[in-house]
Every structure is written in C-alpha cells, then in structure tokens.
C-alpha cells in the first residue's frame, strides 16, 4: 500500500482571508509538513520576494499556532484531514488506480454506487463513466444484447427500468 503514495501525500494552496494579501501552501509528505506563506503585492520592492517556509517533521501535531493558521486559511475539515494524515490514517481507496476501482465497483449494489457517486469528484466521475456502465450492464444483464440497445444511445437508468436486467 505504501507504493500508492508519491512524495507528496497531500497539497493544498489558496489565499488567506481578508484583509491579508497572503497566499498559502500546505504540503504534507510522508515525513514532514511544509507551510509556505508569501505576500501578494503590486509594489516594486516586493517583486520577486521568496515565500517563507516552515518545515515541521514531528511538531505539527503539537504546534497549536500552526494548526490555527491552517484552520483559518483552509478550514476545519482540512485541519482534521492533515492531522489524520500525520497520525498515519491514510485514505488508500482514493489513491487506487481507476481500473482497480472499476473492479471493486462491480461488486457493489447499484444503490451503494449511487451513494458513492455523491462523494469526492473522482468517484462521481468514475460512477458515471461509460466504462463503469458498460461493465455493469454486461455483468448484470442476461437478456440485453448490443443490437437491442446501444450503450451510447441509451440512458443508463433506462436499461434497468426496461426489465432487461435482473439486478434491481
């Protein structure tokens, strides 16, 4: 499972709340948390200024000031997510390749697939992909032929409401 992770486990960036004109980047790797703030300014003397950088190897979970900054800039959910990553709670499912996820989705009931499609954007896209629906129809429908109904011309839900499938 460790091979699913690249060098960066998580990265997010964005502008801080008003009235500051700072831009922030938070990067979580396997070994450290990196916090980079830099000021956005139109003044000539600020042009080309390098961002600040704060690397924490073990201190992130104990640094209340840093956690407060992450909470203010990115919100409570990102703070909790980065804390979980630092505790070693990784989201392996989201890091799996699409072809493997399609094989896993083949074992789910359609109502569960509908719920999964409401989660992150990647799962929504995968659950509504032509590859998934072709796999689902081929695997669960015994009377349906390609000549009877084309995959590209038919709404996915219509296939199941026509009674061709035994899976509902």
N, C-alpha and C positions, 0 to 999 in steps of 0.2 A: 504494500500500500504506500510505502514511502516514495516509491517511484512516481506516484501520481503528482507529487509536488515538484514544482520548479524551484528556482532560487527564491522567488517571492511567493509567499503564501497568500498575502492579501495586500492590496494597494488601493488607496482612495485619495482623491485630491479635490479641492474646492476653495472657494473664497470664504473668508470669515464673515461673521455677522457685522452689520453696520454698527458703528461708524468707521471701523477699522478698514484699511485698504490692504489687508494682508491676504496672501494666498498660502494655503497649507497643503502639505502632502504627508500622508501617514502610510508607511510601508512596514509590513510585518513579514519577516523572513523566519526560517527555522530557528535561528539563533539570536535574533535581535529585533527591536522595534526602533524604527527611524522616523523622527518627526522633523519636517523641514518647513519652516515659515520664511516667507520673503515678502517684502513690501512692494506693492504695485504703486509706482509713482511716475508722473509725467515730467518731473524735474530732471534737468540735465545731470546734476550731481549724483542722482540715484541710478542713472542709467548704467547697466552692466553690473549692478551690485549682486554679489553672490548670495544665495539663500543661506540662512542659518541652518545648522544641522545638529540634532541631538540624538545620539545613538544610545540605546539602553539595552544591555544584554540581559540583566536579571532584574532591574529596578522598576520596570514598567508597572508591575502589579502592586508595587509599594509606593509609587510616586503619585500622590493624590493631586498634585498640581497639574501634572501631565494628563491625568485622566479627566480632570475638569476641563482642560483645554480641548481634548478630543470630544467630550460631551457637548461643549458649547459650539464647536465648529461643525461636527458631523452628526451629533445627536446621540441619544441614549442607546439605540439599537446597535450602532457601530461600536460604541464603547463596550457594550456587553459582548459583542461578537469578538472584538480583539482580545478582551480578557479571556474568553473561552479558548481562543487560539493559543494564547500564552500558557494556559493550563493544559494544553495538549488535546483539546476537544476539536478535532478537525471534521469538516464536512466532506467526507470521502465521496458520497453519492454525486455531489455536484461536480466533482473532478473527473468522473469516469468518462471515457470516450463515448460519442453518440451511438456507435454501432453496438456497444455493450449495453448501453441504456435501453436501446430498442429491444434487445433480447430480454431484458428484465421486464420491460413494459408488457411483453407478450404474455406474462403470467398474471398480470393484474386484471381485475374485473373492470368493465367499462366505467362504472360509477367511480371507481378509485382513480382511473385515468383522468376523468373529468375533474376530480378534486386536485390531482397532481398538476393539471394544466393551469390551476389558479395560483400556483406558487411561482418561483422565480421565472423570469422571462425565458430562460433557456428551456425549462420544462414545458412552458406554454408552447413554444415554437416546435419542440420535439413531438408533443402530443397532438399537434395539429398538422404535422408534416405528412406529405403524401406517402413517404416510406412507411411510417407507422400504420396508416390506414390501409395501405395495400397489404402489409403483413397481417394486420388484424382480420381483414376480410378473407384473405387466403387461408388463414389458420382456423377461423371460427365459422366459416360459412360453407356448408356442404353442397348446396344446390346452385350456387352462384357461378356462372361462367363468365369469361371475359366478353363473349359475344352478347350475352344477355344485357349486361350493364357495364359501360366503360368506366374505368376508375376516374378519369379526368372529367367526365361529363356529369357525374352524379354526386350529389351532396352525401357526405359520409354517413350522416344520420339516416338518410333515406334508405340506404342499403339495409339497415337493421329494421326499419319500420315496414319495409316491403314484405317481411316474413321470410326472406331468403336465409336468414341466419338463425341458428339455434342458441345463440349466446345470451339472449336477453330473457 
